[in-house]
């Protein structure tokens, strides 16, 4: 198994990895590849899946941190409308 097949660049975007993973799934589901090629594709798919999961976990942590940041204030549409001179 080549390193290229297993290793996903950190610069690979979530969207690019997911698109490639979807293509691999379609290829594997077709059943037209040899066993060896299918195993290589499966291994690449596992790596892509892990990359996507890490990207999602990172995004989730960022969102959680932003939501827990005490400097943020809840948005109140009524307050904003009255500040703008709009009656609700």
N, C-alpha and C positions, 0 to 999 in steps of 0.2 A: 504494500500500500504506500503510495507516495505521500510525502509531506503535504504537497499541494492539495491532495484529495481531502486530507483531514484538517488542515490548518485554515482558519478563517481570519482574515485580516481584521484588526481592530477598527480600521477605517471603513469597513463594510457597513452600510446603513442597514437598519432593521428592515426597511422596505425591500432593499436589494436581496437580502438574505431570505426573506419570506418568499419573494418571487422565485428565487432559485429553488427553494425547498418545494414550492408548489409544483414546479416543473419536474423535479425528481420524483415526487409522489405520482404524478401522471405517468412518467416513464416506467416506474416500477409496477404500477397498476396495469399497464399494458401487457406486461409479461413477455415482451419481445426480446429482452436482453439475455445474455448468457448469465449463468450463476455468478461467475466472477465479476462481471460488469455490474450486476445487480448488487452484489455485496459492496463493491466500491461506492456505488451510488447511495446505498443505505448508510454506509459509514459517513459519507459526505452529508447526507441528510441529518444524521444525528448531530454532527458538528454544527450545522446550520441551525438546528432546533435549539441547541444549547446557546448559541450566539444570540438568537432571538429572545430566549428566556432571560439571559443576562441583560440584554437591552431593555426588556420590559421591567425587570426588577430595578434597574437603575432609574428608569423613568418614574416608577412607582415611588421610590425613595425620594426623588426630587419633588414630586407632587405632595407627598406626605410632609416633607419638610416645609414646603410653602404653606400648606394648610395649617401647620402647627406654629407658624411664625406669628408671634404675638403682635407684630407691627401691622398685620393686616386687619382691617376692620370689615365686618359684614356689610354687604351692600343692601341698602334699604331704598327701594324705588320711591317710596312716599317722601322720604327726606330729600332725595335728589330732585324730585319734582318741585317740592316747595322751595328748595334753594334756587331753582331756576325760575321760580315765579309761575309755575304751572299748577293749576288746581287738579286734584285727583278725585 
